[in-house]
């Protein structure tokens, strides 16, 4: 391997790390915005006396779906517990959303 190939691989590696950093940063901002919008919807629905089953099912599904890969990677029991509880809560909210919508 010559000097140019080594430099090219090094630049590519640094570029990949930069992209990963930006993606992770963007993901954190996305989580924050998602939670803020969720809280706004919940509070607004409470103010106008409406149920928040749809928004809550999205929130809990997101939370449950995010913890499953974390559990597979770390094997922390807290992740699988949150994943299972989040899935149960998601199903509860989805069922209530459907039943309320069909009235």
Residue pairs with C-beta under 8 A, 6 or more apart in sequence:
34 59
34 62
35 59
38 55
38 58
38 59
41 52
41 55
42 52
42 55
42 56
45 51
45 52
45 55
46 52
51 96
51 97
51 100
53 93
53 94
53 96
53 97
53 100
54 93
54 97
56 89
56 93
57 90
57 93
57 94
57 97
60 86
60 87
60 89
60 90
60 93
61 86
61 87
61 90
63 82
63 86
64 82
64 83
64 84
64 85
64 86
64 87
64 89
64 90
67 79
67 80
67 82
67 83
67 86
68 79
68 80
68 83
70 76
70 79
71 79
71 80
71 83
